[in-house]
Amino acid sequence: MRIHLFEFEDLEWFPDTIREGMVDFLRYLFKVLKYYSPVVPLLKEALEKTNQSQLLDLGSGGGGAIEFIHKDLEESMQKNIKITLSDKYPNINAFEYINQKSKGKIDYTMNSIDASNVDKDLKGFRTLFTVCHHFKPETVKAILKDAVDNKTGIAIFDGGDKNLLTILMIVLLQPLEFIIATPFFRPFRISRILLTYLIPLIPICTIWDGVVSTLRLYHPKELLKFAEETDDKTYTWKAGKVRNSFGLHITYLIGYPNH
């Protein structure tokens, strides 16, 4: 059963300073755990099917998920892969840091980008990492329809398992992770230190959002049903789960034009 409670990160009035601290934590976590490494073969196959080497990442947050599979994807495909980061609430500091770190291979847009109504001048195979659970079914369908209407490929990846153990791990382990790891998050910010150790708003909001995210997760069959409802039978769709090295599952939905 999917329960759609609110997440702080989704609220328009929510302070950017706290939001950026939350997504910086996720970027660090994705890096340390190599969380999304198992999706590289799936994305490689989709890019080869569509003859693409340009990705448009939607809902990039801190940019972590796509940043840390970029190198593996280039090595696997034996070619340069260009990526554009985007978000409804762009984390410009993180985007600039990743752009410099990647020597320009990972670019970004400063504009607010709605994943269900993407600007026509933004090109590339669309990816969404750890984003889909934020949306209600009608919005997920709108995101898929926008990709189909623009005849572009799309890949959705959402990590996590919807069970009590996952929730307990979030509640019990994330406070410790914040205490130990916060000084190592990049780019460094004094505000992040203050809002973690002095007034712990970043950890509290991140833990709440993590629990809610788990309750919001979609099953592959649900995503495939959404895709089939928005497609006019001109797309190839594939959905399922892969497991990373920590035993956590990643749900995926991948679609691209048949020709």
MIDOSE-1310 file (N, C-alpha, C; in nm, 2 decimals, decimal comma, always signed):
residues 259
mrih	+0,08/-0,12/+0,00/+0,00/+0,00/+0,00/+0,09/+0,12/+0,00; +0,06/+0,22/-0,09/+0,14/+0,34/-0,10/+0,07/+0,45/-0,02; +0,15/+0,52/+0,07/+0,10/+0,62/+0,16/+0,17/+0,75/+0,12; +0,09/+0,85/+0,07/+0,15/+0,98/+0,02/+0,15/+1,09/+0,12
lfef	+0,23/+1,08/+0,23/+0,24/+1,19/+0,32/+0,33/+1,30/+0,26; +0,34/+1,41/+0,33/+0,42/+1,52/+0,28/+0,57/+1,50/+0,30; +0,65/+1,56/+0,22/+0,80/+1,56/+0,24/+0,84/+1,71/+0,25; +0,92/+1,75/+0,34/+0,97/+1,88/+0,35/+1,03/+1,94/+0,22
edle	+1,11/+1,85/+0,16/+1,18/+1,89/+0,04/+1,08/+1,94/-0,08; +0,96/+1,89/-0,07/+0,86/+1,93/-0,18/+0,79/+2,06/-0,16; +0,80/+2,11/-0,04/+0,73/+2,23/+0,00/+0,79/+2,36/-0,06; +0,71/+2,44/-0,13/+0,77/+2,56/-0,19/+0,82/+2,66/-0,09
wfpd	+0,77/+2,67/+0,03/+0,81/+2,77/+0,12/+0,93/+2,72/+0,20; +0,97/+2,59/+0,18/+1,08/+2,53/+0,26/+1,21/+2,60/+0,23; +1,29/+2,64/+0,33/+1,42/+2,72/+0,31/+1,52/+2,64/+0,23; +1,57/+2,71/+0,13/+1,67/+2,64/+0,04/+1,79/+2,60/+0,12
tire	+1,83/+2,67/+0,22/+1,95/+2,63/+0,30/+1,94/+2,49/+0,36; +1,82/+2,46/+0,41/+1,79/+2,33/+0,47/+1,78/+2,23/+0,36; +1,70/+2,26/+0,25/+1,68/+2,17/+0,14/+1,82/+2,13/+0,08; +1,91/+2,22/+0,06/+2,04/+2,19/+0,00/+2,12/+2,11/+0,09
gmvd	+2,11/+2,13/+0,22/+2,18/+2,04/+0,32/+2,13/+1,90/+0,31; +2,00/+1,88/+0,29/+1,94/+1,75/+0,28/+1,99/+1,67/+0,16; +1,99/+1,74/+0,04/+2,03/+1,68/-0,08/+2,18/+1,65/-0,09; +2,25/+1,74/-0,02/+2,40/+1,72/-0,01/+2,43/+1,59/+0,07
flry	+2,35/+1,56/+0,17/+2,36/+1,44/+0,25/+2,34/+1,32/+0,16; +2,23/+1,32/+0,08/+2,20/+1,21/-0,01/+2,31/+1,19/-0,12; +2,37/+1,30/-0,17/+2,48/+1,29/-0,27/+2,60/+1,22/-0,20; +2,63/+1,26/-0,08/+2,74/+1,19/-0,01/+2,71/+1,04/+0,01
lfkv	+2,59/+1,01/+0,05/+2,55/+0,87/+0,07/+2,56/+0,79/-0,06; +2,51/+0,85/-0,17/+2,51/+0,77/-0,29/+2,66/+0,75/-0,33; +2,75/+0,84/-0,30/+2,89/+0,82/-0,34/+2,95/+0,71/-0,25; +2,93/+0,72/-0,12/+3,00/+0,62/-0,03/+2,94/+0,48/-0,06
lkyy	+2,81/+0,47/-0,08/+2,75/+0,34/-0,10/+2,76/+0,29/-0,24; +2,80/+0,37/-0,33/+2,79/+0,34/-0,48/+2,65/+0,29/-0,51; +2,55/+0,36/-0,46/+2,42/+0,31/-0,45/+2,36/+0,27/-0,58; +2,38/+0,35/-0,69/+2,31/+0,33/-0,81/+2,40/+0,26/-0,92
spvv	+2,52/+0,21/-0,88/+2,61/+0,14/-0,97/+2,54/+0,03/-1,06; +2,45/-0,05/-1,00/+2,39/-0,16/-1,08/+2,30/-0,11/-1,19; +2,27/+0,02/-1,20/+2,18/+0,06/-1,31/+2,26/+0,10/-1,44; +2,39/+0,10/-1,43/+2,48/+0,14/-1,54/+2,45/+0,05/-1,66
pllk	+2,45/-0,08/-1,65/+2,42/-0,17/-1,77/+2,28/-0,14/-1,83; +2,18/-0,11/-1,75/+2,05/-0,08/-1,80/+2,05/+0,05/-1,88; +2,11/+0,15/-1,82/+2,12/+0,28/-1,89/+2,20/+0,28/-2,02; +2,31/+0,20/-2,01/+2,40/+0,18/-2,13/+2,31/+0,12/-2,24
eale	+2,24/+0,02/-2,21/+2,15/-0,05/-2,32/+2,06/+0,05/-2,38; +1,99/+0,13/-2,29/+1,89/+0,23/-2,34/+1,96/+0,33/-2,43; +2,07/+0,38/-2,39/+2,14/+0,48/-2,47/+2,19/+0,42/-2,60; +2,23/+0,30/-2,60/+2,27/+0,24/-2,73/+2,15/+0,22/-2,82
ktnq	+2,04/+0,18/-2,76/+1,92/+0,16/-2,84/+1,87/+0,29/-2,91; +1,90/+0,40/-2,84/+1,85/+0,53/-2,89/+1,96/+0,61/-2,96; +2,08/+0,55/-2,96/+2,20/+0,62/-3,02/+2,22/+0,76/-2,95; +2,22/+0,76/-2,82/+2,23/+0,88/-2,74/+2,36/+0,89/-2,66
sqll	+2,41/+1,00/-2,65/+2,53/+1,02/-2,56/+2,51/+1,15/-2,47; +2,38/+1,20/-2,47/+2,35/+1,32/-2,39/+2,23/+1,28/-2,30; +2,25/+1,31/-2,17/+2,15/+1,28/-2,07/+2,09/+1,42/-2,02; +1,96/+1,42/-1,99/+1,90/+1,53/-1,92/+1,85/+1,48/-1,79
dlgs	+1,91/+1,51/-1,68/+1,87/+1,46/-1,55/+1,77/+1,55/-1,49; +1,65/+1,50/-1,46/+1,54/+1,58/-1,40/+1,54/+1,56/-1,25; +1,50/+1,66/-1,17/+1,50/+1,64/-1,03/+1,63/+1,60/-0,97; +1,74/+1,67/-1,01/+1,87/+1,63/-0,98/+1,91/+1,64/-0,83
gggg	+1,84/+1,73/-0,76/+1,87/+1,75/-0,62/+2,01/+1,80/-0,60; +2,10/+1,72/-0,53/+2,24/+1,76/-0,52/+2,32/+1,70/-0,63; +2,26/+1,63/-0,73/+2,33/+1,58/-0,84/+2,41/+1,45/-0,82; +2,39/+1,40/-0,70/+2,48/+1,29/-0,66/+2,46/+1,16/-0,73
aief	+2,34/+1,12/-0,76/+2,32/+0,98/-0,82/+2,38/+0,98/-0,96; +2,35/+1,08/-1,04/+2,40/+1,08/-1,18/+2,55/+1,11/-1,18; +2,59/+1,19/-1,09/+2,74/+1,22/-1,09/+2,82/+1,10/-1,07; +2,78/+1,01/-0,98/+2,87/+0,90/-0,95/+2,85/+0,77/-1,04
ihkd	+2,76/+0,78/-1,13/+2,76/+0,67/-1,23/+2,82/+0,72/-1,37; +2,85/+0,85/-1,37/+2,89/+0,91/-1,50/+3,02/+0,84/-1,55; +3,12/+0,83/-1,46/+3,25/+0,77/-1,50/+3,23/+0,63/-1,54; +3,15/+0,55/-1,47/+3,12/+0,41/-1,50/+3,05/+0,40/-1,64
lees	+2,96/+0,49/-1,66/+2,89/+0,49/-1,79/+2,98/+0,52/-1,91; +3,07/+0,61/-1,89/+3,16/+0,65/-2,00/+3,26/+0,53/-2,02; +3,31/+0,47/-1,92/+3,40/+0,35/-1,93/+3,32/+0,24/-2,00; +3,20/+0,21/-1,96/+3,12/+0,10/-2,02/+3,09/+0,12/-2,17
mqkn	+3,06/+0,25/-2,21/+3,02/+0,28/-2,34/+3,14/+0,32/-2,43; +3,25/+0,34/-2,37/+3,37/+0,38/-2,44/+3,35/+0,51/-2,52; +3,28/+0,61/-2,46/+3,26/+0,74/-2,53/+3,23/+0,84/-2,43; +3,24/+0,97/-2,46/+3,21/+1,08/-2,38/+3,06/+1,09/-2,36
ikit	+3,01/+1,11/-2,24/+2,87/+1,12/-2,21/+2,85/+1,26/-2,14; +2,77/+1,34/-2,21/+2,74/+1,47/-2,16/+2,61/+1,47/-2,08; +2,60/+1,54/-1,96/+2,49/+1,54/-1,88/+2,45/+1,68/-1,84; +2,32/+1,71/-1,84/+2,27/+1,84/-1,79/+2,18/+1,81/-1,67
lsdk	+2,22/+1,88/-1,56/+2,14/+1,87/-1,43/+2,03/+1,97/-1,43; +1,92/+1,93/-1,37/+1,81/+2,03/-1,36/+1,72/+1,99/-1,24; +1,65/+2,09/-1,20/+1,56/+2,06/-1,08/+1,45/+2,17/-1,07; +1,34/+2,14/-1,01/+1,24/+2,25/-0,98/+1,30/+2,35/-0,89
ypni	+1,38/+2,31/-0,79/+1,45/+2,40/-0,70/+1,60/+2,38/-0,72; +1,66/+2,44/-0,82/+1,80/+2,41/-0,85/+1,90/+2,44/-0,74; +1,98/+2,34/-0,71/+2,09/+2,36/-0,61/+2,21/+2,41/-0,68; +2,22/+2,54/-0,70/+2,32/+2,59/-0,79/+2,46/+2,57/-0,73
nafe	+2,48/+2,58/-0,60/+2,61/+2,56/-0,54/+2,66/+2,42/-0,57; +2,58/+2,32/-0,55/+2,61/+2,18/-0,58/+2,64/+2,16/-0,73; +2,55/+2,22/-0,81/+2,56/+2,20/-0,96/+2,70/+2,26/-1,01; +2,73/+2,38/-0,96/+2,86/+2,44/-1,00/+2,98/+2,36/-0,96
yinq	+2,97/+2,30/-0,83/+3,08/+2,22/-0,78/+3,10/+2,09/-0,87; +2,98/+2,03/-0,91/+2,99/+1,91/-0,99/+3,04/+1,94/-1,13; +3,00/+2,06/-1,19/+3,04/+2,10/-1,32/+3,19/+2,12/-1,32; +3,25/+2,18/-1,22/+3,39/+2,20/-1,21/+3,47/+2,07/-1,19
kskg	+3,41/+1,99/-1,11/+3,47/+1,86/-1,08/+3,48/+1,77/-1,20; +3,37/+1,78/-1,28/+3,37/+1,69/-1,40/+3,43/+1,76/-1,53; +3,49/+1,87/-1,50/+3,56/+1,95/-1,61/+3,46/+1,98/-1,73; +3,34/+2,01/-1,69/+3,24/+2,06/-1,78/+3,16/+1,95/-1,85
kidy	+3,19/+1,82/-1,82/+3,11/+1,71/-1,88/+2,97/+1,71/-1,82; +2,95/+1,75/-1,70/+2,82/+1,76/-1,63/+2,79/+1,90/-1,62; +2,69/+1,95/-1,70/+2,65/+2,09/-1,70/+2,52/+2,10/-1,63; +2,46/+2,22/-1,62/+2,34/+2,24/-1,55/+2,26/+2,36/-1,61
tmns	+2,13/+2,36/-1,57/+2,05/+2,48/-1,60/+2,01/+2,54/-1,47; +2,01/+2,68/-1,47/+1,98/+2,75/-1,35/+1,83/+2,77/-1,34; +1,75/+2,74/-1,45/+1,61/+2,76/-1,45/+1,54/+2,65/-1,37; +1,42/+2,69/-1,32/+1,34/+2,59/-1,25/+1,27/+2,50/-1,36
idas	+1,29/+2,37/-1,35/+1,24/+2,28/-1,45/+1,14/+2,19/-1,40; +1,02/+2,19/-1,46/+0,91/+2,10/-1,42/+0,93/+1,97/-1,50; +0,95/+1,86/-1,43/+0,97/+1,73/-1,50/+0,85/+1,69/-1,59; +0,73/+1,74/-1,56/+0,62/+1,70/-1,64/+0,59/+1,80/-1,76
nvdk	+0,68/+1,90/-1,77/+0,66/+2,00/-1,88/+0,80/+2,06/-1,90; +0,89/+1,98/-1,96/+1,03/+2,02/-1,98/+1,05/+2,12/-2,09; +1,13/+2,22/-2,07/+1,16/+2,32/-2,17/+1,21/+2,25/-2,30; +1,15/+2,30/-2,41/+1,18/+2,23/-2,54/+1,33/+2,24/-2,58
dlkg	+1,40/+2,34/-2,53/+1,54/+2,35/-2,57/+1,63/+2,26/-2,49; +1,58/+2,19/-2,39/+1,66/+2,09/-2,31/+1,65/+1,96/-2,38; +1,76/+1,91/-2,43/+1,77/+1,79/-2,51/+1,84/+1,68/-2,43; +1,81/+1,55/-2,47/+1,88/+1,44/-2,41/+1,79/+1,33/-2,36
frtl	+1,84/+1,21/-2,34/+1,77/+1,10/-2,28/+1,74/+1,14/-2,13; +1,62/+1,14/-2,09/+1,58/+1,18/-1,96/+1,60/+1,08/-1,85; +1,66/+1,12/-1,74/+1,67/+1,03/-1,62/+1,62/+1,10/-1,50; +1,56/+1,02/-1,41/+1,52/+1,07/-1,28/+1,56/+0,97/-1,17
ftvc	+1,65/+1,01/-1,09/+1,70/+0,93/-0,98/+1,65/+0,98/-0,84; +1,59/+0,88/-0,77/+1,53/+0,91/-0,64/+1,43/+1,03/-0,64; +1,35/+1,03/-0,74/+1,26/+1,14/-0,76/+1,11/+1,09/-0,77; +1,09/+0,98/-0,84/+0,96/+0,94/-0,88/+0,86/+0,93/-0,76
hhfk	+0,91/+0,89/-0,64/+0,82/+0,87/-0,53/+0,77/+1,00/-0,48; +0,83/+1,11/-0,52/+0,78/+1,24/-0,48/+0,64/+1,28/-0,54; +0,61/+1,21/-0,65/+0,50/+1,25/-0,73/+0,38/+1,15/-0,71; +0,26/+1,21/-0,72/+0,14/+1,13/-0,72/+0,12/+1,06/-0,86
petv	+0,04/+0,96/-0,87/+0,03/+0,89/-1,00/+0,00/+0,98/-1,12; -0,09/+1,08/-1,10/-0,12/+1,16/-1,22/+0,00/+1,24/-1,27; +0,09/+1,28/-1,17/+0,21/+1,35/-1,21/+0,31/+1,26/-1,28; +0,32/+1,14/-1,22/+0,41/+1,04/-1,29/+0,37/+1,02/-1,43
kail	+0,24/+1,00/-1,45/+0,19/+0,98/-1,59/+0,22/+1,11/-1,68; +0,21/+1,23/-1,62/+0,24/+1,35/-1,70/+0,38/+1,36/-1,73; +0,47/+1,31/-1,65/+0,61/+1,31/-1,68/+0,64/+1,21/-1,79; +0,58/+1,10/-1,79/+0,60/+1,00/-1,89/+0,54/+1,05/-2,02
kdav	+0,43/+1,11/-2,02/+0,36/+1,16/-2,14/+0,44/+1,27/-2,20; +0,50/+1,35/-2,12/+0,58/+1,46/-2,18/+0,70/+1,40/-2,25; +0,76/+1,30/-2,20/+0,87/+1,23/-2,27/+0,83/+1,17/-2,40; +0,71/+1,10/-2,39/+0,66/+1,04/-2,52/+0,62/+1,14/-2,62
dnkt	+0,56/+1,25/-2,58/+0,52/+1,36/-2,67/+0,64/+1,42/-2,74; +0,75/+1,42/-2,67/+0,87/+1,48/-2,73/+0,97/+1,37/-2,79; +0,91/+1,25/-2,79/+0,98/+1,13/-2,86/+1,13/+1,12/-2,81; +1,14/+1,13/-2,67/+1,27/+1,11/-2,61/+1,27/+0,99/-2,51
giai	+1,38/+0,93/-2,49/+1,38/+0,82/-2,40/+1,38/+0,87/-2,25; +1,34/+0,78/-2,16/+1,33/+0,82/-2,02/+1,36/+0,70/-1,94; +1,43/+0,72/-1,83/+1,47/+0,62/-1,73/+1,44/+0,67/-1,59; +1,36/+0,59/-1,52/+1,33/+0,63/-1,38/+1,40/+0,52/-1,29
fdgg	+1,47/+0,57/-1,19/+1,54/+0,48/-1,09/+1,50/+0,54/-0,95; +1,45/+0,45/-0,87/+1,42/+0,49/-0,73/+1,46/+0,38/-0,63; +1,55/+0,41/-0,54/+1,61/+0,31/-0,45/+1,54/+0,30/-0,32; +1,54/+0,18/-0,27/+1,48/+0,15/-0,14/+1,38/+0,04/-0,14
dknl	+1,36/-0,02/-0,02/+1,26/-0,13/+0,00/+1,16/-0,08/+0,10; +1,03/-0,10/+0,06/+0,92/-0,06/+0,14/+0,89/-0,16/+0,25; +0,97/-0,16/+0,36/+0,95/-0,25/+0,47/+0,99/-0,18/+0,60; +0,96/-0,25/+0,71/+0,99/-0,19/+0,85/+1,14/-0,18/+0,87
ltil	+1,21/-0,28/+0,82/+1,36/-0,28/+0,84/+1,42/-0,15/+0,78; +1,38/-0,11/+0,66/+1,43/+0,01/+0,60/+1,40/+0,13/+0,68; +1,28/+0,14/+0,73/+1,24/+0,25/+0,82/+1,32/+0,26/+0,94; +1,35/+0,14/+1,01/+1,43/+0,14/+1,13/+1,57/+0,18/+1,10
mivl	+1,62/+0,14/+0,98/+1,76/+0,18/+0,95/+1,77/+0,33/+0,93; +1,67/+0,39/+0,87/+1,67/+0,53/+0,85/+1,67/+0,60/+0,98; +1,58/+0,56/+1,07/+1,56/+0,63/+1,20/+1,68/+0,61/+1,29; +1,74/+0,49/+1,29/+1,85/+0,46/+1,38/+1,99/+0,50/+1,33
lqpl	+2,01/+0,48/+1,20/+2,15/+0,50/+1,15/+2,17/+0,64/+1,09; +2,07/+0,71/+1,04/+2,10/+0,84/+0,97/+2,15/+0,94/+1,07; +2,10/+0,95/+1,20/+2,15/+1,04/+1,29/+2,30/+1,03/+1,31; +2,35/+0,90/+1,32/+2,49/+0,87/+1,34/+2,57/+0,91/+1,21
efii	+2,51/+0,89/+1,10/+2,58/+0,92/+0,97/+2,59/+1,07/+0,96; +2,49/+1,15/+1,00/+2,51/+1,30/+1,00/+2,62/+1,34/+1,09; +2,62/+1,29/+1,22/+2,72/+1,33/+1,31/+2,86/+1,30/+1,26; +2,88/+1,19/+1,20/+3,02/+1,15/+1,16/+3,06/+1,22/+1,03
atpf	+2,96/+1,22/+0,93/+3,00/+1,26/+0,79/+2,98/+1,40/+0,75; +2,90/+1,48/+0,82/+2,87/+1,61/+0,78/+2,99/+1,70/+0,74; +3,10/+1,70/+0,82/+3,21/+1,78/+0,78/+3,28/+1,75/+0,65; +3,25/+1,63/+0,60/+3,31/+1,59/+0,47/+3,22/+1,61/+0,35
frpf	+3,10/+1,67/+0,37/+3,01/+1,70/+0,26/+3,07/+1,81/+0,18; +3,06/+1,81/+0,05/+3,11/+1,91/-0,04/+3,00/+1,96/-0,13; +3,00/+2,09/-0,17/+3,08/+2,20/-0,12/+3,06/+2,23/+0,03; +3,16/+2,27/+0,10/+3,15/+2,29/+0,25/+3,07/+2,42/+0,27
risr	+2,98/+2,41/+0,37/+2,90/+2,53/+0,41/+2,90/+2,54/+0,56; +2,92/+2,66/+0,62/+2,90/+2,68/+0,76/+2,76/+2,66/+0,80; +2,66/+2,70/+0,72/+2,52/+2,69/+0,75/+2,49/+2,54/+0,77; +2,55/+2,45/+0,70/+2,52/+2,31/+0,71/+2,57/+2,26/+0,85
illt	+2,68/+2,31/+0,89/+2,74/+2,27/+1,02/+2,64/+2,32/+1,13; +2,60/+2,44/+1,12/+2,51/+2,50/+1,23/+2,38/+2,43/+1,23; +2,32/+2,40/+1,11/+2,19/+2,34/+1,10/+2,19/+2,19/+1,12; +2,31/+2,13/+1,15/+2,32/+1,99/+1,18/+2,35/+1,97/+1,33
ylip	+2,45/+2,04/+1,38/+2,50/+2,02/+1,51/+2,44/+2,11/+1,62; +2,42/+2,24/+1,58/+2,36/+2,33/+1,68/+2,21/+2,33/+1,68; +2,15/+2,35/+1,56/+2,00/+2,33/+1,55/+1,98/+2,23/+1,44; +1,95/+2,10/+1,48/+1,96/+1,99/+1,39/+1,84/+1,98/+1,30
lipi	+1,81/+2,09/+1,23/+1,69/+2,08/+1,13/+1,72/+2,00/+1,01; +1,84/+2,00/+0,96/+1,88/+1,92/+0,84/+1,86/+1,77/+0,87; +1,92/+1,71/+0,98/+1,90/+1,57/+1,01/+1,75/+1,53/+1,03; +1,68/+1,62/+1,11/+1,54/+1,59/+1,14/+1,45/+1,58/+1,02
ctiw	+1,47/+1,68/+0,93/+1,39/+1,69/+0,81/+1,43/+1,57/+0,71; +1,56/+1,54/+0,71/+1,60/+1,43/+0,62/+1,55/+1,30/+0,67; +1,55/+1,27/+0,79/+1,50/+1,15/+0,85/+1,35/+1,14/+0,82; +1,27/+1,24/+0,85/+1,13/+1,24/+0,82/+1,10/+1,21/+0,67
dgvv	+1,18/+1,28/+0,58/+1,16/+1,26/+0,44/+1,20/+1,12/+0,39; +1,30/+1,07/+0,46/+1,34/+0,93/+0,43/+1,24/+0,83/+0,46; +1,18/+0,84/+0,58/+1,07/+0,75/+0,61/+0,95/+0,76/+0,52; +0,91/+0,89/+0,49/+0,80/+0,91/+0,40/+0,83/+0,86/+0,26
stlr	+0,95/+0,88/+0,22/+0,99/+0,83/+0,08/+0,97/+0,68/+0,07; +1,00/+0,61/+0,18/+0,99/+0,46/+0,18/+0,84/+0,43/+0,17; +0,75/+0,50/+0,23/+0,61/+0,47/+0,23/+0,55/+0,51/+0,09; +0,62/+0,60/+0,02/+0,57/+0,65/-0,11/+0,62/+0,56/-0,23
lyhp	+0,71/+0,47/-0,21/+0,77/+0,40/-0,32/+0,67/+0,33/-0,41; +0,69/+0,33/-0,54/+0,61/+0,26/-0,64/+0,67/+0,12/-0,67; +0,58/+0,03/-0,70/+0,62/-0,11/-0,75/+0,64/-0,10/-0,90; +0,74/-0,18/-0,95/+0,76/-0,18/-1,10/+0,64/-0,20/-1,18
kell	+0,55/-0,28/-1,13/+0,42/-0,31/-1,21/+0,34/-0,18/-1,22; +0,34/-0,10/-1,11/+0,26/+0,02/-1,11/+0,32/+0,12/-1,21; +0,45/+0,13/-1,22/+0,52/+0,22/-1,31/+0,49/+0,18/-1,46; +0,50/+0,04/-1,48/+0,47/-0,01/-1,61/+0,33/+0,02/-1,66
kfae	+0,24/+0,01/-1,56/+0,10/+0,04/-1,60/+0,08/+0,18/-1,63; +0,15/+0,27/-1,56/+0,14/+0,42/-1,59/+0,19/+0,44/-1,73; +0,30/+0,38/-1,76/+0,37/+0,39/-1,89/+0,28/+0,35/-2,01; +0,22/+0,23/-1,99/+0,13/+0,18/-2,09/+0,00/+0,26/-2,11
etdd	-0,04/+0,33/-2,01/-0,16/+0,42/-2,01/-0,13/+0,55/-2,09; +0,00/+0,59/-2,09/+0,04/+0,72/-2,15/+0,09/+0,70/-2,29; +0,13/+0,58/-2,33/+0,20/+0,55/-2,45/+0,09/+0,51/-2,56; +0,12/+0,55/-2,68/+0,04/+0,52/-2,80/+0,09/+0,40/-2,87
ktyt	+0,16/+0,31/-2,80/+0,22/+0,18/-2,85/+0,34/+0,21/-2,94; +0,40/+0,32/-2,93/+0,52/+0,35/-3,01/+0,65/+0,34/-2,93; +0,64/+0,30/-2,81/+0,75/+0,29/-2,72/+0,78/+0,15/-2,67; +0,90/+0,12/-2,64/+0,94/+0,00/-2,57/+0,96/+0,03/-2,42
wkag	+0,90/-0,05/-2,34/+0,91/-0,02/-2,19/+0,96/-0,14/-2,12; +1,04/-0,12/-2,02/+1,09/-0,23/-1,94/+1,09/-0,18/-1,79; +1,05/-0,27/-1,70/+1,04/-0,23/-1,56/+1,09/-0,35/-1,47; +1,14/-0,32/-1,36/+1,19/-0,43/-1,27/+1,27/-0,37/-1,15
kvrn	+1,35/-0,46/-1,09/+1,43/-0,42/-0,98/+1,57/-0,48/-1,00; +1,67/-0,41/-0,95/+1,81/-0,46/-0,94/+1,85/-0,44/-0,80; +1,95/-0,52/-0,75/+2,00/-0,51/-0,62/+2,14/-0,46/-0,62; +2,17/-0,36/-0,53/+2,31/-0,31/-0,52/+2,39/-0,39/-0,42
sfgl	+2,52/-0,36/-0,40/+2,61/-0,44/-0,32/+2,57/-0,44/-0,17; +2,48/-0,35/-0,13/+2,44/-0,35/+0,01/+2,31/-0,42/+0,03; +2,26/-0,49/-0,08/+2,14/-0,57/-0,07/+2,01/-0,48/-0,08; +2,02/-0,36/-0,12/+1,91/-0,27/-0,13/+1,86/-0,27/-0,28
hity	+1,73/-0,27/-0,29/+1,67/-0,28/-0,43/+1,66/-0,14/-0,49; +1,67/-0,14/-0,62/+1,64/-0,02/-0,70/+1,54/-0,05/-0,80; +1,42/+0,02/-0,79/+1,32/+0,00/-0,89/+1,35/+0,08/-1,01; +1,32/+0,03/-1,13/+1,34/+0,11/-1,25/+1,23/+0,09/-1,35
ligy	+1,21/+0,20/-1,43/+1,12/+0,19/-1,55/+1,20/+0,26/-1,66; +1,22/+0,20/-1,77/+1,29/+0,25/-1,89/+1,21/+0,25/-2,01; +1,20/+0,35/-2,09/+1,12/+0,36/-2,21/+1,19/+0,44/-2,32; +1,17/+0,40/-2,44/+1,23/+0,47/-2,56/+1,15/+0,44/-2,68
pnh	+1,16/+0,53/-2,78/+1,08/+0,51/-2,90/+1,13/+0,38/-2,98; +1,03/+0,32/-3,04/+1,06/+0,19/-3,11/+1,15/+0,22/-3,24; +1,15/+0,34/-3,29/+1,23/+0,37/-3,41/+1,27/+0,51/-3,41
